[in-house]
Amino acid sequence: VSPGAVTAGQSYTLDVVGTNFAAGATVNVRGAQTTGTPQLISTPEMKVPVTITASGLLTLSVLNPNAANVANATTANVPAAPTNLAATASTTAIQINLTWTDNSSNEDGFVIERSPNGADTWTAVGTVAANVTSFNDNTAGLTANMSCYDRVYATDSVLGSSALSNIANAMTVAPPA
């Protein structure tokens, strides 16, 4: 089945490759609503238009009248975007401390990006492992009294990246002398 990664609320055509599909083959997709009639392209391939209705795994079952069994396939979603990103300035170092909510269960990790204005020129300043929900940004380029805009996204090496988190802003302070 392709595509291998899907996002809730999006429409796709699933390409199902099997053996000896025939007219009358039926398709049941758990986690999606079929939006049209499956099209038999050739005996080994069928196209199934769907709109994804749930997050998590998408399970496709094909009942083929020319076969004695049901073909099953599963595809997964890209990681869910982190939310509730918050930024606070450290009072002991030139550093911005970030925290967020991890909304996915299938990420490999998170990428943290910084911008000088919150609109463009985003630069990756760090990564953290799966299930880590904080990052202390004391990377090169930070100076005292500098306004920093940060955002985070989850990554999966196979499925791709999540949508971006909200943007959080904080201003660094000069550490005590």
Order of alpha helices (4+ residues) and beta strands (2+ residues): beta-beta-beta-beta-beta-beta-beta-beta-beta-beta-beta-beta-beta-beta-beta-beta
